[in-house]
Amino acid sequence: MGKRYYCDFCDRSFADTGVNRKNHFKGVQHQRLKKQHYDSFRDPATILSDDSGKMPCKRFHAGQCDYGDSCKFSHMTQERRQQLQSMVAHQQAEKKRKLHEQLAEPSLDEWLEKRQKRLRKEQTPGAQEVSDVTYELPPFLNRPNLPPSLLPPASEELKNKPQCEWG
């Protein structure tokens, strides 16, 4: 049977040849359905601005307009227009709220809290006070009669030494 091409916009299939595909893409029905599909993703503000310059279609409101989407007059109903206007108002309010949140200055408590977090991050582990550190030997190192080179230093000696980082 040969290869078939399926058009998602038109919901039909036909023999997949270059000529058939080209003729199908040029067809009025395909163009109309493709435009209708992509118009469903348009921004409500854009739809309103495009439609606001058009006069209402008398034939559409009487139920007899044959032009459909290609009509030069507006086919938007009053309910649809109000729905789009409320969507646009909601989007604008969201944008204003987000902008206000970005530009708003933090309170003193928030600022101090952020500062404390930043200072804690900037502190290095070596900058801690050595006096509060306690040293204990692991139990397996408690061996009697170790040579002096293998004996661990006393904790008093470690407290007086400056702490440094390696690596």
Residue, then its C-alpha position, 0 to 999 in steps of 0.5 A: m500500500g505505500k506510505r501514508y501521511y497523517c495531518d494532525f490538524c485536519d485529522r485525515s491521511f493521504a498518500d505521502t507524495g511531495v505533490n499531495r502534501k504540498n497541495h494539502f498544505k495549501g488547502v483552505q481547510h488545512q490553513r483554517l484548522k492550523k490557524q485555529h489550533y495555534d490561536s488557541f495558545r494566543d495570549p488573551a490580551t492579544i486576542l482582545s486587541d486584535d478583536s477590538g478594532k473590528m465591527p461586530c458581524k451581523r450575520f454571525h449574530a443572526g447565525q448565518c455567517d459563512y466566512g467563519d474565522s476568515c470573516k473581517f468582522s468580529h465573531m466574539t460574543q459578549e460573554r467571551r469578551q468579558q471572560l477574556q477581559s477578566m483573564v487579562a485583569h488577573q494576569q496584570a494583577e499577578k504581574k504587579r504583585k510579583l513586581h511589588e514582591q521583587l521591589a519591596e524592601p525586606s523588614l529589619d528582622e528579615w534583613l538581620e536574619k539574612r545577615q546572620k545566615r551570611l555571616r555563618k556561611e562566611q565563617t570558616p571551620g578554622a576560625q572557631e574558638v579552640s578553647d571549646v574543643t575537647y579531645e579524646l583518644p580513641p579506645f584502641l590507642n590506650r596502650p601502655n608503654l608507647p614510645p614518646s613519639l607515638l604519644p598524643p599531645a596533651s589537650e592543654e598543648l593543643k588549645n594554645k596552638p593556632q589552628c590552621e587548615w590543610g588542603 
